[in-house]
């Protein structure tokens, strides 16, 4: 393993150990930012995550949401916002959140940890951006 992987995995462990159920994403994001992660690019439905870190880029491949050839759902802004609010309220797991964003026509999203902004992209140039709050971590 590399220093980048070791650092990322340690940060993820810290984040998951202390993150609250409701509103947990800002805590996770701040923990990663403090560990030197600058961006996180998610590619759906592959569930591939690219972390850009000060120690170097790291990719994680989770279980894909679909297999074979499938139609891409149309961009559904309201469906995406509903998925976000459900997740922010602590009423979905991360895999459920990813599935809901895919059903809302999201093919990728980009987390900018310095600006605290997540931008969600459909396949036809549609996008939705949302800023998340700053949090203090002890």
N, C-alpha and C positions, 0 to 999 in steps of 0.2 A: 504494500500500500504506500501511497505517497503522503507527504505532509498535508496536501490539500484535502485528501480524503479523510485522513485522521482528524483534521481540524473541523471539517464539515460534519462528520459523524458525531464528534464530541459536542458541537453546537446543537445539533438536532436532538441529542439525548438531553442536554440541559433544557432546551426549549420544551420538549414534550413532558419532562418531569415537572416543570413549574407552570406550565400554561393553563390558564383557566378554561373551563368548559365553554362559557359564554364570552365571546369577544376574544378568543384565543389567538386569532391570526396576528394581530399587532404585536403580541408578546413573542410569538414565533419569529416574526419578521425582525423585530429589534434584536433578538438573540442572535440571529444570523448576521445582521448588519454589524453588530459588535465583534463578531468573529471574522469579519473581513469579507463577507459575501456581499457583492454589489448588485447582482441581478440573479433572477431565477426565471428561466424560460421553460414553460410547460407546452408540450406538443400533444394535443388530443386528436384522435382517440388512442394514440400509441401509449400514452401515459409515460412519455419520456421527459425527464426533467434535466435541464442543463443549468448548473450553478456556475456563475462567474465569480471567482474569488481572488483575493489578493495573492494566494498561494498557487493559483492556476485553476483552469476549468475542470469541472467534474460532472460526469453525466450519470444519472440514475435511470434505470429502466424498470418500471413497475409493470404489472399485468395490464395488457391492453384492454380497452373497453369493448372493442369489437374484433372480429377476425374475418378474413375473407374480404370480399368487395361489398361495400355498403354505400347507400346514399348518405350524403351529408345533410343533416337537418338544416332547415332555413334559420337564419339569424332571428332570434326572438329576444329582443331587449327586455321585455317584461318577464319572460321566463328566466333569463339570466339574473335579473334583479331579485326575483323570488328565490332563486337558488342561493344567492349571496345572503339575503336576509335570513333564510333558514339556517345556513351555516353560521352566520354571525350570532344567532340566537342559541347556538349549541344544539340544534335539533337535527343535525345530520353528521354522518361520519365523513372523513375526507373522500373515500371512494364514492359515497353517495353524492357528495358535492361535485366531484369530477363527472360522474354520470349525468347529473342534472345540467351542468354547463355544456356538456356535449349535446344533450337533447335540445338545448337552447341555441344550437348552431355554432358553438365556439370551437375553433380548431386549434387555437393556441392562446396563451396569455403570457404576459411579461410583467414581472414584479421588479420594480426599481426601488431598492431598499433605501437609497439616499434621498430620493424625492418622496418616498412613501406613497407610491402610486402603482396600482395594478391596472393594466390595460388588457382587455379581452378582445379577440379578433375573430370575426367570421371569415369565410373563405372568399367573399366578394367585396372585400374592403370595408365591411361594417366593423365598427369598433365601439367599445364602451369603456371608459376609464373611471376609476373611483379612487379617491385618496383615502388612506386609512389613518387613524389617529396615532400620534406619538404616545408611547408608554414608557414609564420608568421601570427599570428592572433593578432589583437590589442585588 
